[in-house]
Amino acid sequence: MNIKEAKTEITNTIRAYTRKDAQGRYCISTLHQRPVLLIGPPGIGKTAIMRQIARECRIGLVAYTITHHTRQSAIGLPVVVQKMYQGQEYSVTEYTMSEIIASVYDCMEKTGCTEGILFIDEINCVSETLAPTMLQFLQCKTFGTHAIPEGWIIVAAGNPPEYNKSVREFDIVTLDRVKRIDVTADFTVWKEYAYERRLHPCILSYLSLKPEHFYSVHSSAAENHFVTARGWEDLSEILCSYEAMKIPVLESLFLQYLQEPEIARDFSMYYQLYEKYRQDYSIPELLAGELPATVRQEKTAVAKSAQMDERILILQLLLCGWNNYFAEYCSTTDYTDGLYQTLLHLKNFFASGGSPEDFLTRQKKALKVKQESGMLSGEEETREIRIIKTLEEYILEAAKRRLKDNEEIYEMIKTLFSRETDARRALIDRTLQALSNGFSFAAEAFGDGPEMTLLVNDLSQNPSAIRFLTAHRCPEYLKYSKNLLFHRKQQELLEEIKALTQ
């Protein structure tokens, strides 16, 4: 399965393992809660989905790369204790608590989460001295003599042997005690993630044309050549930073992240074309409706005569331009909704006689707890900080107006909040206009050709785009998505007819 399906499967497993009966006991006993064993190539997001699952399920997460540990740190250090057996004293060896188990308890203390995920990466690449400990861990859910706390689910990850020479195969006894999930690299799924993370449009465009270059690993006795999803994402980060700082982008930069020389050189040439077309077509100005009519006609004529690889790049530039609008819409909507809910709490707080300052103090303390527990994503933390800053501005404005009565303060806040909703409405209008301008340009340049199908298909794979388009009607998108649906049904019918005639 792909990484998205694996995430869903692990999430469902956690929900099943943490379900309790009327007496508060786990419906599936600890004995039958098999550890999840995630096997897949490096760099496809195994660790990333663990963080996502923990945040979404609101549970703790302790993650370890086991190859960084020795037997002592995994099972604890030996200590000699005195014990009495049948009236005689003996010296007995016991072990201190494992560093890994201690980290689970530390997480419980820090976050207040009694349930969580203990994630052990590279579990099938441990040293010979640690291998028996890992088998015991998977089979008995213990490190040394200390068990994993109840409510904590074990998820382990490893690479197939073709990607790592130090891989150790598990025996049947161990495999019969785990829930094994095999994961493969899937560009279509990664593309959704890439749109959501706003990865560099040149990378998305290039991989849309050459998906076979998304993931490639070739090992030999002399050297290893590889390109992974992690490599593309990290390249996107540095590429965006270099462009923002106006640092020249050279082929050597691509070779540092794409350790397959042919792919790196090919992408380098493609990037040069991307830079040229980005300047030639002025997509941000086109979407905003800021291009003079004559200039727009010239660019449309150039696009109409372009070759397919250039057309694909134009489509990606349009999608990237739209994605900036969608990302701002999602961020603004989440902020506005969050602020609205906070103001409802403020209203109830006022009703109980609380002051604005006390409410603000309480919100700041709540944010600090969330930050220390690590339960917020970067986007969530930014949003919560912004909401608190807005509350501070509201309270300051009330002080400037010398308002003392809570009802008067709340009425003032409602008026100020309407500015936020007005700004959101204006953003929605700008986004719809940008969609209209982009579709109009594409239709004039490409007609009803396959480019329009590709444009709508990619738009439909973007989670932020779908969120906007399901909430706000875009006539152009509806028109071309119906054409796409008709085309798909036509293809299905042709395949059925072909199967019947064989």
N, C-alpha and C positions, 0 to 999 in steps of 0.2 A: 504494500500500500504506500501511498505518498505521505509526506509529513503532515499534511492537513488532516488526512484520515487517521493517522496515528495519534494526533493530538485529540481528536474526537474520541477515539477508542480509549485512550488513557484517562481522559476526563470522565467518561462513563464508568470506567473501572473504579476510579476514586469515589464517584458518587455511590456506586454499589457497595464498596468496601466501608464507607463511612455512614451508611444508612443504619438507623437504630430502630429497635422495636419499642413497644409501649413502655417497657421496663428500663429503657435506656441502654440496652445491650446491643452490640453490633450484630446485625442480621447474619452477616457472614463472619464466622469466628476467625480469629487471627490465624489459626491453624490452616484454614482454607483460603486465606488471602495470599494468593501466589504473587511473588515479586514479578514486576513487569520487566522483561528483558528486551530492550530496543536495539536491534542490530541494523546498521546502515552505514553507508560510506561517510567519510569525514566531511564536515563543513556544510551539511544540509539542514541544520537547525535543530538537532536533537536537544541540545542544552537550552536553546532559546525557547522552545515550546514548554519546557519545564517551568521557566519563569512565568510565562503567560498563563499556564494552567494554575499555578499557585496563586497568582493575583486574581484570576477569574473565579476560582473556587474559594478564595479568602482563607487559605490555609498557609501554614509555614513551608519553608523550603530550605533545606540544607544540601549543598552541592559539593561534591568532592571529585577530583580527578585522582583515582586510586594509584596511578603510576607515580604520583608525587609522594607516596607514603611508603614507610618501611613497615615491617611486621610489628614493631614496637608501637608505632603511632596508631596502627589499626586495632590491635588487640589490647594494648596497655603494657605497662612494665611489671615484671614479676616482683612481688614482695613476700617476705617470709613472715608468717604469723604463727602463733602458738595455739594449738587446739588440744582439747582433752578427748580421748577415745578410750572407753572402758576403764576410766580411772587413771589413765596414763597420758602424760603430755607429749605431744609431737610437734615438730616444726613442719609447717605445711606451706607450699608455694601457692599464692593467689596472685591475681592481676589487678592493677589499678584500672579505673574506667578508661575505655578507649577514647582517644581524642575525638573520634567521629561521633560516638554516642554522647559524649559530653557536649558536643556542638548542637546536637538535637535538643538537649535540655536547656542549653543557653538560648536557643531560638525560642523555645516555649516560654522562657522567662522574659525574653525581650519583647516578643510580639503578643503574648497572651494566647497564642494558638496552641490548643492541645492536640490538634491534628495537623498533619503535614506530609511532605514528600521528602524522603531521603534519597537523593539522586547520586549514584556512583557512576562516574564516566570511565571509559576505557577498562571496564572490568575484566575483559578477556585478554588484557595485555600485561597483567601483573607479573612480577618476578616469580621465580620458582619457589622462593621461600614464603611468598604471600599467597600463592595459589590455593593451598589447603584452607586458608582463612576465608578466602572468597567463596569457596565451595560451601563451607560451613555457614557463611553469611546468607547465601541464597537458599540453602536447604533448611536452616534452623532460625534465620532472622536474628542472629546474634553476632557480636564481635567479641571474641574471647568468651568470657563468662557473663557478659552483659547483653541483655536482650534489647531490641528496638522497642521504644515505648508504644503501648497500645494506641491505635489511632494514626500511627505513622505508616505510610505506604512506601515500600521499597520500589524504586525504579532504577534499573541499571542499564547502561548503554555500552555498546562496543562496535568495533568495525569488523566487516568480513575479512577473512584471511588474505584475499587478493589485494587489500589496501594496506595491510600492516604485517610485516614479517614476524613480529613478536606475538601474534595472536595465538592463544591457546584454545583448543576445542574443548567444550564442556562434554562430560559424559552423559549417558542417557539418564542416569539416576538424578543428576542435577537438572537437566532439561525437562524431566518429568515433574519438576517442582516449581517451574516458572511459567509465566504467561509470555510467550515469545511473539514479538511483533517485528517483522522484517520491513524495512523502509527503503524505498528507492528514490533517486533524484527525479523530480518532475518539474520541468520548466513552466508548464501552464499554472501549476499551483504557486510556484515561486513568483510568477509574474503578478499575481494578485497581491502577494506580500510586498513586492517591489513597488507597486503603485501606492499601496498604503503607506509605505515608508518614504515615498517620494525619491526613489533612487534616480540616478542620473538618466535622463531620457535617451542619451546616446547608447547607453548599455542596453536599455530595453529595446530600442530600435534594432541594434545589432543582433541581439539574441532572438528577436522575432524573425529576422531574416535567416539566422543561422543557429537554430536551437540546438544543433548537435555540438556546438561549442560551449553550451551552458555548463556541462560537467564532463570532464575528460581526465582520466588517470591512466598513465602508461608507465609501468615500472620495468626496469632492466637491471642487470648486474652493474652496469656502469653508472646510470643516473635515473632519476625520476622526473617525469614531466606530468604536470597536473594543472587543472583549472577546476575550482570548486565554487559552489554558491557563496561560501564565505569570502572567497577571493573577489568575486564580482561586487559583493556588497561593500567590502572594505575599500575596493578601488573607487566605488562611487563616492564614498565619504571623502577620500583624499582628493578626488577629482573636483568635487564641488568646492572644497576649501581652496585648492589651487586657483580655480577660476575666480572665486570671490576675492582672493588676495592678488589677482593678476600675476601669478607666478607662471612662467612658461611651462607648458605640458609637453614633455619629450617622450619618445618611444621607450626610453629606459624606465620611466615610471610604470608603464604597463607591464614590462618584464618583471618588475618587482612583485607584482600581485598575480599576474597570469603566468605561471611557471611552465608554460608551453610556448616556446618561442614562435612557432608558426601562428598560433592564435593571437599572441600579443602583437606581432607585426601586422597581422590582418586587421585587428581592432584599431591599431594606431593609424592606419591609412583611412579607416572608416571614420575615426574621430575627426580627422582633418576635413573630410567632406561634411561632417555634421557641423563643424564650426563655420564653414563657408555658407551652408544652407541656412543656418540659424541667423546669420547676418543678412542673407539675401531676402528672406521671406518676412522678417519682422513680425513674427506670429503674435507676441504680446500686444503690439499696437493694432494688429488686424483684429484680434478678438475683442479688444476694447473699443473698436470702431473709430480709431484715431487716424487711420490712413486716409489720405485724400483719395477721391474716387479714381483719379487717373493712375495713381501709384498702385492702388489695389488691382486695377485692371491689368497693369503690366505684370504684376506678380502672378495673377491668375493665368495669364497667357504663358508665362515661363513654366508654371506647374503643369499646365495642360500638355506641353511638349516634352516633359521630363521622362526619363527612363524609370523603370519600375523601382530600382533601388533608391533613387531620389524621391520617388513618390512615397515609398515606405517611410523614409526619413521625415517627409513633410507631415505625414499622418502622425508620426510619433511626436513631432513638435506641437501639433494641434492638441494631442492627448495630454502632453506635458503642460501646455498652457492652460487647458481646462482643469487639469488636476490641481493647479495652484488655487483656482477658484473653489474647487470641491474641498480641498484641505482647509481653506479659510472658513468655508461654510460649516464644516464639521466642528472645527475648533470653536467658532463663534456660537454655534447652536448648543454645544455641550456647556460652554461657559454661561450662556444666557439661561439655559435650563437649570444649571447648578445654582446660579445666583437667585433664580426664582424660588427654588426649593429652600434656599437659605433664608430668604425673606419671609417665607411662610413660617419657618421656625422662629424668626425674629418676632413676628406678629404674636405667636403663642407666648414667647418669652415676655413681651411687653404686657400681655394680658395677665401674666402672673406677677407683675410688678417689677420686673427686672429692668435694669438700665441699659442703654446702648453700649456703654463702655464695658459692662459686665459680659454682655453677649459677645462682644468682640474678643475679650480675653478668653472666653470659653472656646471660641472658634480657633484661636491661635494655639491653645493647648491641645485641642483635638488634632490639629494639623501636625503638631510636633510629635504626638504619639504615633501618628500614621507614618511620618517620615522616619522615625527611629525604628519602627517595626519593619520597614522596607516593603510595606504593602501597597505603595503607590507607584505607578509607572511614571516615567518622566512627564508625559502629557497630563496625567492626573495631578501631579504635584504642581506643575505650572498653572493649571486651571484653578486649583484651590488657593494658591498664592494670589492669583489675580482677583479672585472673589473677595478675599480678605482685604486686599488693597482697595477694592471698590467700596467695601463696607467702611473702611477708614475715611475715604473721601466723603461718603454720605454723612458720617458722624461729624466730620469736620465742617461740612456745609451747614448742618443743623446748629453747630456751635456758633458759626458766623452769623446765622440768622437769629441767634439767641432763643432757640426753641427749647422749651423745657418739658412740655407735655408729650407723652409717648404717642398719643393719637396724632398730634400735629407733626411729629417727627416722621411717623409712618406714612402719612399722607404726602409729605415732601419726598420721601424715598420712593413712593409709587410713581410720582411725577418724574423723578430722575431715572427710574428704571425704564420708563417708556422710551427714553432716548436709546437704550440698549436694544429694545425691540424694533425701533425705527431703523437703527443702523443695520440690524439683521435683515430687515425687509429690503433695504436698499441693496445689500449684498446679494440677496436672492435675485433681485431684478437684474443686477449686473451680470450674475452668473448665467441667467437665462438668455440675456442679450449676447454674451460671449458664445454660448452654444449656438445661437441662431447665426451669428456672424461666421463661426467656424464651419458649420454645416453648409451655409450658403457658399462659402469659398470653395469647399471640397466638391460640392455639387457642380459648380461652374467649371472647376478644373478637371474633374474626373467623370462627370455624368453619373450614370447608374452602373459604373464599372465595379470590378471586385474591390477597388479601394474603399468604397462606401461600406461594403460588407465587413472588410477588415476593421474599419474605423468603429463601426457599431459593435462588432464582436469584442474588440479590445476595451471599449467603453463599458461593456456589460461585465467585464472581468474585474473592473475596478470597484472595490467595496465602497469607497467614498463617493464615487459617481452614482452607484446604485442607490445609496442612501439619499442623495439629493434628488435623483430622478423619480424615485418612488414617492417622494413627498411633494414634488413640484412638477407640474405637467410641462413637458417640452415637446411641442408638436413635431419638430424635425426628428427628434430621437424616436418618437413613436412611429413616424412614417417609415424610417429606414430600418427600425427593428422588426417591423411587420414584414418588410421585404426579406430580411435575414431569416425570419421564422419560416416564410414561404419557401425560401431556397433550401433550408434544412429539410423540410417535409418532402420537397420534391426529390432531394437526394435519397431520402429514406425509401420513397416509393420506387425509385429507379433501382435501388439495391434489392428491394423485395422482388421486383419483376425479374431482375437478373438471376436471383436465386431460384425462382420458380421455373425459369426457362432452361436452367442447367440440367 
